[in-house]
Amino acid sequence: MTIEATGPRCGCGRLGCLEAFASGTGIRAEALRRMPGRPESALHRFGQPTSAQIEEEAERGDPLALELMTQAGRWAGIGIANLVHIFDPDVVVLGGGVSRSGQHWWDAVRASAREQVLVAYRETLRIVPAELGDDVGIFGSAAAMLDPAAAGA
């Protein structure tokens, strides 16, 4: 999903995809772009930090890491708002690596999504982490095979 037409190049080759802004890969790429101008950041001790290391430093209060995680959360919230307007879900469930981020990421996601959605969604919009963790896709696929009608097939 393109969310900023002139944004950074995504792994798929297009510009400005949500993935380029809000994924672990996107967070890491943005860190590498911004670290040279932020020599005080603890992220330099990693050389080329992973998104998990960026999250760890955000939890410790590193200003650059906090900015990166908050920015990624804002972009994720924008993407979620777009999907809410299309699909009108009761709840948005997020899984994957970045969904294991800390509270400031989750706060930014929820605040951004609420800011971006139509007023009718603001009070009822629920955004929660996947309870099944990274295995959610496997469980969903198995459920669809066992009961295709329940899965909407």
Buried (B, 14 or more C-beta within 10 A) or exposed (E): EBBBEEBBEBEEEEBBBBBBBBBBBBBBBBBEEBBEEBEEBBBEEBEEBBBBBBBBBBBEEBEBBBBBBBBBBBBBBBBBBBBBEEEEBEEBBBBBBBBBBBEBBBBBBBBBBBEBBEEEBEEEBEBEBBEEEEEBEEEBEEEBEEEEEEEEE
